[in-house]
């Protein structure tokens, strides 16, 4: 409708993933560079994540358009498939003939033979799987098996997993560690900054044939704040704003038009300046309703506070523990509703007993289930987030804290002992995921004799060592670079 008015050749802000409109922000360039790794002979398994509407699908389309002629590409956009349906979809997209009565094992063999034939003709094969965060574990296991299709030198198939941030958490699961280890390149696509948003709007206008920027600075700020730098939302708001400018015969989009566009797209209210009446005296007719409202509010507040206090005084911890508080394990077991008489018994249920002499403030911050010892030798529970108030422990009990406590800790992964730099442990991989430090980091590992070797994601290397030290400093811990219980608890407390 507004194309002729603004001299545009096509709509600049459609939400369809058109690669012609791809804005080369730093983040998008880096993401595309990681995806382009699929076009090399070392592709393997690549992972791209990003929030909804950040442009992941557009980047995938840009990748598919850049695939050289003669190579083959498959695009799977439905993650809710069975393993055999995934294999059939792969065959359909790659033009591989198969009998629909074949079993999963037989289909695997058909695909392997076809990939070998493609390899013999020097043709790459790439499979892009979108919305991968919604894939069930059985399907992810099939993905892992597909990564086994290889010669003694090269992979026969490059897989690209694309999904929302939940995909990173999914891949970090202990039972998916084999698949996670095979990822050779990964990137997380972030939101656009305010400066990038202005450049993004101008770029798309230029791609649509405009010679001028049609949004002033105030409008850009409003659009960026409302969209939080999400390209898809920027497109929707900008398109509506241009329509508003056309309707009001404005040459550019100003702040008022941008605000109205935000309301129409997001349904959000725009804060307006108070009128003179609202800043002035209240009329006599409004005094009584206001007084009644305040009175009702105070009564409701009193009821809520009273109910909260009653609930606070009779939390389950006190009811179930009983009078004997001489054994901290018994106190915890009774409160948690489990059967245990020793720390060894608790270990079988996934808990570790950690004896500490930390302050109550630090114990509360860690948000772990903790039994603390009083000066008279009795034990009370400090139950995670509930301990921010007097809660079940009682303020008097906390004031009599002797300085000795036992944390009943559930490690994030199987844990035996503290991990030092240079050691290998399953804990290391979890820490990598927690700190966002991928094991490759575009580094090449060289073994003895100058031979390139595959890096071990469970190996505690210098790059991760530096990240752990920075985390410890940030949390006020001793920067000893040792991954011990305290460091891991602080990482868990980030949830």
C-alpha positions in Angstrom: 0.0 0.0 0.0 2.8 2.4 0.8 5.3 1.2 -1.8 4.7 4.0 -4.3 4.4 6.6 -1.6 7.9 5.9 -0.4 9.4 5.0 -3.8 10.0 1.4 -2.8 10.3 -1.6 -5.2 9.2 -4.2 -2.7 8.0 -4.6 0.9 11.1 -4.0 3.1 9.8 -5.6 6.4 8.1 -8.9 5.6 8.7 -11.6 8.2 9.5 -14.2 5.7 13.1 -15.4 5.8 14.3 -13.9 2.5 18.1 -14.2 2.3 18.2 -11.1 0.0 17.4 -9.0 3.1 20.1 -10.6 5.3 21.6 -7.8 7.4 25.4 -8.5 7.9 25.6 -7.6 11.6 28.7 -8.9 13.4 26.7 -11.6 15.0 25.0 -12.7 11.8 28.4 -12.7 10.0 29.9 -14.9 12.6 26.9 -17.2 12.6 27.1 -17.6 8.8 30.8 -18.3 9.0 30.1 -21.1 11.5 27.4 -22.5 9.2 29.7 -22.2 6.2 31.9 -24.7 8.0 29.5 -27.2 6.6 30.8 -26.4 3.1 34.3 -27.7 4.0 35.3 -31.3 4.2 35.5 -31.1 8.0 31.8 -30.3 8.6 30.6 -33.1 10.8 27.9 -31.7 13.2 27.2 -28.0 13.5 24.9 -26.3 16.0 23.3 -22.8 15.7 21.1 -21.5 18.5 19.3 -18.2 19.1 16.1 -16.8 20.5 12.8 -16.8 18.6 12.9 -14.3 15.8 16.6 -13.6 15.7 17.1 -14.8 12.1 18.2 -18.4 12.4 16.0 -19.6 9.5 17.2 -16.8 7.3 20.8 -17.8 7.9 19.9 -21.4 7.0 18.3 -20.2 3.8 21.5 -18.1 3.0 23.6 -21.2 3.7 21.4 -23.4 1.3 21.7 -20.7 -1.4 25.5 -20.8 -1.1 25.8 -24.5 -1.6 27.8 -25.1 -4.8 26.1 -26.7 -7.8 26.4 -30.4 -7.7 26.3 -30.7 -3.9 23.2 -31.9 -2.1 21.2 -30.4 0.7 18.2 -31.6 2.8 16.1 -29.3 5.0 14.1 -30.9 7.8 11.7 -28.5 9.4 9.5 -30.9 11.3 11.3 -32.1 14.5 8.4 -34.3 15.6 9.3 -37.3 13.4 9.9 -40.8 14.3 13.5 -42.1 13.5 12.2 -44.0 10.4 10.3 -40.9 9.2 13.5 -38.8 9.6 15.4 -41.3 7.4 12.6 -41.3 4.8 12.5 -37.4 4.8 16.3 -37.4 4.3 16.0 -39.7 1.4 13.2 -37.7 -0.1 15.1 -34.4 0.0 18.3 -36.0 -1.3 16.5 -37.8 -4.1 17.5 -41.2 -2.8 15.2 -44.0 -4.0 13.9 -46.4 -1.3 11.1 -48.9 -0.6 8.7 -47.6 2.0 8.5 -51.1 3.6 12.2 -51.0 4.5 13.1 -51.2 8.2 15.2 -48.5 9.9 18.3 -50.6 9.7 17.7 -51.2 5.9 17.1 -47.5 5.3 20.4 -46.7 7.1 22.2 -49.0 4.7 20.5 -47.4 1.7 21.5 -43.9 2.8 25.0 -45.0 3.5 25.4 -46.5 0.0 24.0 -43.3 -1.6 26.4 -41.1 0.4 29.3 -43.2 -0.6 28.2 -42.8 -4.2 28.0 -39.0 -3.7 31.4 -39.0 -2.1 32.9 -40.9 -5.0 31.7 -38.0 -7.3 33.2 -35.4 -4.9 29.7 -34.1 -4.0 29.1 -32.9 -0.4 25.8 -33.7 1.4 24.4 -31.3 4.0 21.3 -31.8 6.2 19.8 -28.8 8.0 17.4 -29.7 10.9 15.4 -26.7 12.1 13.6 -26.4 15.5 15.9 -29.1 16.8 15.1 -28.1 20.4 11.8 -30.0 20.0 13.4 -33.2 18.9 12.7 -36.2 21.2 15.7 -38.2 22.6 15.1 -41.1 20.2 15.4 -38.8 17.2 18.6 -37.2 18.6 20.0 -40.7 19.0 19.3 -41.2 15.3 21.2 -38.0 14.5 24.1 -39.4 16.4 24.1 -42.5 14.4 24.0 -40.5 11.2 27.3 -38.8 12.2 28.9 -42.3 12.1 28.5 -42.3 8.3 32.1 -41.6 7.3 35.1 -42.9 5.4 38.4 -43.4 7.2 39.2 -39.8 6.5 36.1 -37.7 6.0 32.4 -37.5 7.0 29.9 -38.5 4.4 27.2 -36.2 5.8 27.3 -32.8 7.5 24.4 -32.2 9.9 23.3 -28.7 11.0 21.2 -28.5 14.1 19.3 -25.2 14.4 17.1 -24.3 17.4 16.2 -22.1 20.3 18.4 -21.7 23.4 16.7 -24.8 24.9 18.8 -26.8 22.4 22.0 -26.0 24.3 20.5 -27.2 27.5 19.2 -30.3 25.8 22.6 -31.2 24.3 24.2 -30.6 27.7 22.3 -33.5 29.2 24.4 -36.3 30.5 22.6 -38.9 28.4 23.3 -36.9 25.2 27.0 -36.4 25.9 28.0 -38.6 22.9 26.1 -36.4 20.5 27.3 -33.1 22.2 30.9 -34.2 21.9 30.6 -34.6 18.1 29.7 -31.0 17.5 32.6 -29.4 15.6 31.3 -25.8 15.5 28.6 -24.0 17.4 27.3 -20.4 17.7 24.6 -18.6 19.6 22.9 -15.8 17.8 22.1 -12.8 20.0 19.8 -9.8 19.7 20.5 -6.6 17.8 21.9 -3.6 19.7 20.3 -0.2 19.3 23.0 0.8 16.8 22.5 -2.4 14.9 18.7 -1.8 14.8 19.2 1.5 13.1 21.6 0.0 10.6 19.2 -3.0 10.2 16.2 -0.7 9.3 18.3 1.3 6.9 19.7 -1.8 5.3 16.3 -3.4 4.6 15.0 -0.1 3.2 18.0 0.1 0.8 17.4 -3.5 -0.3 13.8 -2.5 -1.0 14.9 0.4 -3.2 14.8 3.3 -0.8 17.5 6.0 -1.0 16.7 7.5 2.4 16.4 6.4 6.0 12.6 6.6 6.8 12.9 6.4 10.6 14.2 9.2 12.8 16.3 8.6 15.9 13.5 8.7 18.3 11.5 6.2 16.3 14.5 3.8 16.1 14.9 4.0 19.9 11.2 3.2 20.5 11.3 0.3 18.0 14.4 -1.1 19.6 13.1 -0.9 23.1 9.8 -2.5 22.2 11.4 -5.3 20.2 14.4 -5.8 22.4 16.5 -6.2 19.2 14.5 -9.1 17.8 14.6 -8.8 14.0 11.1 -10.4 13.5 9.5 -8.0 15.9 11.4 -5.1 14.4 10.0 -6.0 11.0 6.4 -6.2 12.2 6.6 -2.8 14.0 8.5 -1.1 11.2 6.0 -2.3 8.6 3.1 -1.0 10.7 4.9 2.3 11.3 5.5 2.8 7.5 1.8 2.2 7.0 1.0 4.8 9.7 3.4 7.3 8.1 1.6 6.8 4.7 -1.8 7.2 6.3 -0.8 10.5 8.0 1.2 11.7 4.9 4.4 11.9 6.9 7.8 11.9 5.1 9.5 9.8 7.9 8.4 7.8 10.9 8.6 9.8 14.1 8.2 8.8 17.7 4.4 9.2 17.8 3.9 7.0 14.8 6.4 4.5 16.1 4.6 4.3 19.5 1.3 3.7 17.9 2.8 1.0 15.7 4.2 -0.7 18.9 0.7 -0.7 20.5 -0.9 -2.1 17.4 1.7 -4.9 17.0 2.5 -5.8 20.6 -0.6 -4.6 22.4 1.7 -2.8 24.9 0.6 0.5 26.4 2.6 3.7 25.9 3.3 5.8 29.0 1.8 9.3 28.6 2.5 12.4 30.5 0.1 13.2 33.3 -2.4 15.9 32.6 -2.8 19.0 34.7 -5.9 17.5 36.3 -4.0 14.4 37.4 -1.2 16.5 38.9 -3.7 18.8 40.7 -6.0 18.4 43.6 -8.4 15.5 43.9 -12.0 16.4 43.6 -14.3 15.9 46.7 -16.4 13.3 44.9 -13.4 11.0 44.6 -12.3 11.2 48.2 -14.8 8.7 49.6 -14.2 6.0 46.9 -10.4 6.5 47.4 -10.8 6.1 51.2 -12.8 2.9 50.8 -10.3 1.5 48.4 -7.4 2.2 50.8 -9.3 0.6 53.6 -10.1 -2.5 51.6 -6.4 -2.7 50.5 -5.2 -2.5 54.2 -7.7 -5.2 55.2 -6.6 -7.5 52.4 -3.0 -6.8 53.2 -3.5 -7.8 56.8 -5.2 -11.1 55.8 -2.4 -12.0 53.4 0.3 -11.1 55.9 -1.5 -13.1 58.7 -1.9 -16.1 56.4 1.7 -16.0 55.2 2.9 -15.8 58.9 0.8 -18.8 59.8 2.1 -20.8 56.9 5.6 -19.6 57.7 5.3 -20.8 61.3 4.0 -24.2 60.4 6.1 -25.3 57.4 6.4 -29.1 56.9 10.1 -29.1 58.1 9.1 -28.6 61.7 6.1 -30.9 61.6 8.0 -33.9 60.3 11.3 -33.7 62.0 10.2 -34.4 65.5 12.0 -33.5 68.8 15.3 -35.4 68.1 17.7 -32.9 66.5 21.0 -34.5 67.5 21.7 -36.2 64.1 21.9 -33.9 61.0 21.3 -36.7 58.6 18.2 -37.8 60.4 16.9 -34.2 60.5 17.4 -33.8 56.7 16.0 -37.3 55.9 12.9 -36.6 57.9 12.4 -33.2 56.3 13.0 -34.5 52.8 10.8 -37.6 53.3 13.5 -40.1 52.5 14.9 -43.1 54.4 18.6 -42.6 55.4 20.7 -43.0 58.5 24.1 -42.0 57.1 25.7 -40.0 54.4 26.4 -43.2 52.5 22.6 -43.9 52.4 22.1 -40.4 51.1 24.6 -40.9 48.4 22.4 -43.7 47.0 19.6 -41.1 46.6 21.9 -38.6 44.7 23.0 -36.4 47.7 26.5 -35.7 48.9 27.2 -34.6 52.5 29.5 -31.6 52.5 30.8 -30.4 55.9 31.4 -26.6 55.8 32.1 -23.7 58.2 30.7 -21.0 56.0 28.6 -18.1 57.1 24.8 -18.3 57.1 24.6 -15.4 54.6 26.8 -17.5 52.2 24.7 -20.6 52.8 21.5 -18.7 52.0 23.0 -17.4 48.8 23.9 -20.9 47.6 20.3 -21.9 48.0 21.1 -25.5 49.0 19.4 -27.7 51.5 21.6 -27.3 54.6 21.6 -28.4 58.2 23.3 -26.0 60.6 24.5 -26.7 64.1 23.6 -24.5 67.0 25.9 -23.8 69.9 23.9 -26.3 72.1 24.7 -29.1 69.6 21.2 -29.3 68.0 20.7 -29.2 64.3 18.2 -27.3 62.2 17.4 -27.1 58.5 18.2 -24.1 56.3 16.0 -25.1 53.3 17.2 -23.2 50.2 15.3 -20.1 49.1 13.0 -20.3 52.1 15.9 -19.4 54.3 15.9 -15.8 53.1 13.5 -15.1 56.0 13.2 -16.7 59.5 11.3 -19.5 57.9 11.4 -23.0 59.3 14.6 -22.5 61.2 13.4 -19.6 63.4 15.4 -16.4 63.8 16.6 -17.5 67.2 18.0 -20.7 65.8 19.9 -18.8 63.1 21.3 -16.4 65.7 22.7 -19.3 67.7 24.5 -20.7 64.6 27.8 -22.3 65.8 29.6 -22.0 62.5 29.3 -25.6 61.5 27.0 -26.9 58.8 26.4 -29.8 56.5 25.2 -29.1 52.9 23.1 -31.9 51.4 24.2 -31.3 47.9 23.0 -32.8 44.6 25.9 -32.4 42.1 24.8 -31.5 38.5 26.6 -34.5 37.2 28.3 -37.5 38.8 31.0 -36.1 41.0 33.9 -37.8 42.8 36.5 -35.1 43.7 37.7 -31.6 42.9 39.0 -31.2 39.4 42.3 -29.4 38.8 43.6 -27.9 35.5 45.0 -30.6 33.3 42.7 -33.3 34.6 39.8 -35.1 32.8 36.4 -35.3 34.4 32.7 -35.5 33.4 32.2 -32.3 35.5 34.4 -30.3 33.0 31.8 -30.6 30.2 29.0 -29.4 32.5 31.1 -26.4 33.5 31.9 -25.6 29.9 28.2 -25.5 29.1 27.5 -23.4 32.2 30.1 -20.8 31.4 29.4 -20.9 27.6 32.9 -22.0 26.8 32.9 -24.6 24.0 35.8 -26.9 23.9 36.9 -26.1 20.4 36.9 -22.2 20.5 38.4 -22.4 17.0 41.6 -23.8 18.4 43.5 -26.8 16.9 44.9 -29.3 19.3 48.4 -30.5 18.5 49.8 -33.7 20.1 53.3 -35.0 20.4 55.2 -34.9 17.1 53.0 -32.1 15.8 50.2 -34.4 15.0 46.7 -32.9 15.1 44.4 -34.6 17.6 40.8 -34.3 18.6 40.2 -32.3 21.7 38.5 -34.0 24.6 35.6 -31.9 26.0 36.2 -33.5 29.4 39.7 -32.2 29.5 40.3 -29.2 31.8 42.3 -27.0 29.4 43.8 -23.5 29.9 40.9 -21.7 28.1 38.3 -23.1 30.5 40.8 -22.6 33.4 40.8 -18.8 32.7 37.0 -18.7 32.5 36.6 -20.6 35.9 39.0 -18.1 37.5 37.1 -15.2 36.2 33.8 -16.7 37.6 35.5 -17.3 41.0 36.7 -13.7 41.2 33.2 -12.5 40.2 31.6 -14.5 43.1 34.3 -13.4 45.6 35.8 -16.9 45.8 39.4 -17.8 45.9 40.6 -17.9 42.3 42.4 -21.2 42.6 41.0 -22.5 39.3 40.0 -25.7 41.0 36.4 -27.0 40.2 35.3 -28.0 43.7 31.9 -28.2 45.4 31.8 -24.6 46.3 32.4 -23.3 42.8 29.9 -25.8 41.4 27.3 -24.7 43.9 27.7 -21.1 42.9 27.3 -22.1 39.3 24.1 -24.0 40.2 22.8 -21.0 42.1 22.8 -19.0 38.8 19.5 -20.8 37.9 
